[in-house]
Amino acid sequence: MTPTLSEAVSSAQLVDMMQDARARTHEMLSGLDAEQLMGPYSPIVNPLRWEVGHVAYFYEWFTLMEMYGRDSILGNKRAAELYDSIAVTHDTRWDLPLLTMEETLQYMQDVQDKLAERLPDGLASEQDSFMYQFAVFHEDMHTEAYLWARQTLAYSAPTLAIAADVSAERAAGAYPGYVEVPGGTFRMGAEKSAPFLFDNEKWAHEVDVRPFEIAKAPVTNAEFAAFIVDGGYDREEWWSPEGWKWRRSDDGLGSPGHPVYWVPDGPGKWLMRRFDQTIPLPANEPVIHVTWYEADAYCKWAGMRLPSELEWEVAALGEPGGGGTLAQTKRRYPWGDTLPDPTRANLDGRGLGAIDVAALPAGDSAFGCRQMCGNVWEWTSTTFGGYPGFSHDAYKEYSTMLFGDTKVLRGGAWTTRGRMIHGTYRNYFGPERWNVFSGFRTCRI
């Protein structure tokens, strides 16, 4: 195993990141009572009270215990039996003798205090810079999961300090059309010089890519509605064998014939549930909470296809070169190398929902693709696996357990933290998952 390190960052920055992640966790729990914090059994969400304790344990295990040989605040055996996500199977998490919510939050705070105490003045080591950030980003992933839990269980939307008026972005409209992306040689994945990366991004490697045409924006609710009107959910010809089997199964959403959070409102008319509110279906927002199977079926119906992960990354991060080929340069984000901000990407839960696909032109890629960072995670056709020469990091289960069984999503959603997402970041879920914030864009055949 070749460990991944990050650029050394200041101890003050690491503490600020931990405090910010913790503040977001507290916001995610706001307005929920004790019963909601456990919730009903679900195969696709965790009990929030367990999940918060797991996040605290992750910080403690990978930094204080694994790297520095300290004992758990809870006792090593008890902590692992309660909060080790590998050892504690999903179905049992509602029946454990968990800490109370107050005790759980105190456990989180005690772990954070110990992490802060051991950092030196000035710059942290490269090892600490990586592991502390990895643990913060792990909490960021879970705060996104808290949002999909609140959506899945029809809880109210949380109150976020960052919340802003995005009404203008929700009136931006559609953004139809395709862009041509030239072929050439492209370095896919993350370079060793990247400020931070996850093990499944290792390492950048040269690949050949053929020219292709990709949509300027994700598929919208209005576009997806046309698939439904044409009987797309009921015509086997558009579905893969696995997709059709899912469609006809109990896991296929009980055969509603539409995305799970859509609500029929008369012939050809739709409402949509967002958290605990039912709203008119926003026609020009990206379709969201759809499975890979649904995305694949839509593409076949439309005479299109999903982009491969390679094509997605080229369209997002590549640049045109001379002679109608790809340049040798590559961006960290679709718009360049500067960090995300609200003019470029809908991230961080700022609008507590998606925005119209035509919004935020400042975030366009070099080829003119919009919103390839934020708003909605985008399914690709690619099955998740390691790049050539892959080696896992300290958290060996982070990627390897899902190789071969999941599909790759790219780009982040409105729920994703801007400090964590970057152009080579790879997300992955089973093709049947519908409650994550997933949508897609198409390629021409």
Secondary structure, 3 states (H helix, E strand, C coil): CCCCCCCCCEHHHHHHHHHHHHHHHHHHHCCCCHHHHHCCCCCCCCCHHHHHHHHHHHHHHHHHHCCCCCCCCCCHHHHHHHHCCCCCCHHHCCCCCCCCHHHHHHHHHHHHHHHHHCCCCCECCHHHHHHHHHHHHHHHHHHHHHHHHHHHCCCCCCCCCCCCCCCCHHHCCCCCCEEEECCEEEEECCCCCCCCCCHHHCCCEEEEECCEEEECCCCEHHHHHHHHHCCHHHCHHHCCHHHHHHHCCCCCCCCCCCCCCEEECCCCCEEEEECCEEEECCCCCECCCCCHHHHHHHHHHHCEECCCHHHHHHHHHEEECHHHCEEEEECCECCECCCCCCCCCCCCCCCCCCCCCCCCHHHCCCCCCCCCCCCCEEEEEEECCCCCCCCCCCCCHHHHCCCCCCEEEECCCCCCCCCCCCCCCCEEECCCCCCCCEECCCEEC
